Amino acid sequence: MTGPVFVDTNVFLYARDPSEPAKQQRAAEWLAYLWRENLGRTSAQVLSEYYVNLTRKLSTRIEPEQAWEEVRLLFAWRPQPIDEAVMHGAREIEQRYRLSWWDSMVVAAAGLQGCALLLTEDLQDGAELGAVTVRNPFTLAVQEGRAQYQAAPAVQRHRPRGRPSKVKRP
C-alpha cells in the first residue's frame, strides 16, 4: 500500500475495547502499521465520534482528559476538517450511492485526502465509491492491504501553465 489509508471511528474504538479480543488485536495491528508507515488519515467528524464514544458509550469508559489526549495524538494524522468541500462531496456521494449522510461525509473526507482505502466496519466490504475502496479491517489483514491498494494518480484538471503549443497546419 503506497497511499494514505482513512480510518473510521469503529477501528479506533475496537483497538481500545477488550470485549472483542480478535477485533481488538486486528485493529491494533492496523493502527500500528499506519503509525509506523505514516499512512493514517481520518477526519474531525471521526475524532468527534471517537471522543464521545470513549467518554460515554464504551463499556470501559475513560475520563475526558485521557480521551482528549488520545484524540489530540491523532491530530498528527492531519484530520480532514468538516468544510465546504467535504459537504459538497458528501452530498454527491449521498445521492449517487444512497449512503447515510454521516457515511457520505466519511467517504468524502477519505477521497479529499487521497485515500484509496477506507477501513470501516460500517459499509459494505469491497464497495468502490469513486476512487475510495471500502474494506473491513477485521476481514482484511494488514499484509493483504499492502499488496492490493495504491493511491490513484492525481488527475490534472487544468492545462499546464505557459503558452499553448503551436499546431502545425498543412
C-alpha positions in Angstrom: 0.0 0.0 0.0 1.6 3.2 -1.1 -1.1 5.8 -0.3 -2.8 7.1 2.8 -5.5 5.0 4.5 -8.6 6.5 6.0 -9.6 5.1 9.4 -13.2 5.2 10.7 -14.3 5.5 14.3 -15.1 1.8 14.8 -11.4 0.8 14.2 -10.2 3.2 16.8 -12.8 2.0 19.3 -12.1 -1.7 18.8 -8.4 -1.1 19.4 -9.5 0.1 22.9 -12.2 -2.5 23.6 -11.2 -5.7 25.3 -14.7 -7.2 25.0 -13.8 -8.5 21.5 -10.2 -9.6 21.6 -9.9 -10.7 18.0 -11.1 -7.3 16.7 -9.0 -5.5 19.2 -5.9 -7.3 18.0 -6.6 -6.7 14.3 -7.5 -3.0 14.9 -4.3 -2.6 16.9 -2.3 -4.2 14.1 -3.7 -1.8 11.5 -3.2 1.3 13.7 0.4 0.2 14.5 1.1 -0.3 10.8 -0.4 3.1 9.8 1.5 4.9 12.5 4.8 3.2 11.6 4.4 4.0 7.8 2.8 7.4 8.4 -0.2 6.5 6.2 -3.1 7.0 8.6 -5.7 9.6 7.9 -9.0 10.5 9.5 -11.4 13.4 9.9 -12.7 15.8 12.5 -16.0 14.0 12.4 -14.4 10.7 13.2 -12.4 12.2 16.0 -15.5 13.8 17.5 -17.3 10.4 17.4 -14.3 8.7 18.9 -14.2 11.1 21.8 -17.9 10.8 22.6 -17.8 7.0 22.5 -14.7 6.8 24.7 -16.2 9.0 27.3 -19.9 8.0 27.2 -20.6 4.7 25.4 -17.6 2.4 25.5 -18.0 -0.4 28.1 -14.7 0.7 29.7 -15.3 4.4 29.6 -12.3 6.7 30.2 -12.1 10.1 31.7 -12.4 13.1 29.3 -8.8 14.2 29.9 -7.5 10.8 28.8 -9.9 10.7 25.9 -8.8 14.2 24.8 -5.2 13.1 24.9 -5.9 10.2 22.6 -7.8 12.4 20.2 -5.0 15.1 20.3 -2.4 12.5 19.4 -4.4 11.7 16.2 -4.0 15.3 15.1 -0.7 14.0 13.7 -2.8 12.2 11.0 -3.9 15.6 9.6 -7.7 15.1 10.1 -9.9 16.4 7.4 -12.0 19.3 8.7 -15.7 19.5 8.0 -15.7 22.2 5.4 -17.5 23.2 2.2 -15.6 20.7 0.1 -16.5 17.8 2.4 -20.1 18.8 2.5 -20.4 19.2 -1.3 -18.6 15.8 -1.8 -20.8 14.2 0.8 -24.0 15.4 -1.0 -22.8 13.9 -4.3 -21.9 10.6 -2.6 -25.2 10.5 -0.7 -27.2 11.0 -4.0 -25.1 8.7 -6.1 -24.6 5.7 -3.7 -27.6 6.2 -1.4 -25.5 6.2 1.7 -26.4 7.9 5.0 -25.3 11.5 5.4 -22.7 10.6 8.1 -21.2 7.7 6.0 -21.2 10.1 3.0 -19.2 12.6 5.0 -16.6 9.9 5.9 -16.2 8.8 2.2 -15.9 12.4 1.1 -13.2 13.1 3.7 -11.3 10.0 2.6 -11.5 11.0 -1.0 -10.3 14.5 -0.4 -7.3 13.1 1.5 -6.4 10.9 -1.5 -7.1 7.7 0.3 -7.7 4.7 -1.9 -8.6 2.6 1.1 -11.2 3.3 3.8 -11.1 1.0 6.8 -14.6 0.6 8.3 -17.0 -2.0 9.5 -20.0 0.2 8.8 -20.1 0.0 5.0 -20.2 -2.9 2.5 -16.8 -4.6 2.4 -15.3 -4.2 -1.1 -17.6 -1.4 -2.2 -16.0 1.0 -4.6 -17.2 4.5 -4.0 -15.5 6.6 -6.6 -11.7 6.4 -6.0 -12.2 5.0 -2.5 -12.5 1.3 -1.8 -14.1 0.3 1.5 -12.6 -2.6 3.4 -13.5 -4.2 6.6 -10.3 -4.2 8.7 -11.4 -7.3 10.6 -11.5 -9.4 7.4 -8.5 -7.8 5.6 -5.1 -8.5 7.1 -2.5 -5.7 7.1 -0.4 -7.8 4.7 -3.2 -8.1 2.2 -3.8 -4.3 2.2 -0.2 -3.6 1.5 -0.3 -5.6 -1.7 -3.6 -4.5 -3.1 -4.2 -0.8 -2.6 -2.4 2.1 -4.1 -3.4 5.7 -4.2 -5.0 6.7 -7.5 -2.7 9.0 -9.5 -3.7 12.7 -9.3 -5.8 13.9 -12.2 -4.7 17.1 -13.8 -7.8 19.3 -14.1 -6.1 22.4 -15.5 -4.0 22.9 -18.6 -0.3 23.4 -17.9 0.9 27.0 -17.5 2.6 28.8 -20.3 1.8 29.3 -23.9 -0.1 26.6 -25.7 2.0 24.7 -28.3 1.5 25.8 -31.9 -0.5 23.5 -34.0 1.2 22.8 -37.4 -1.3 23.3 -40.2 -0.9 21.7 -43.6 
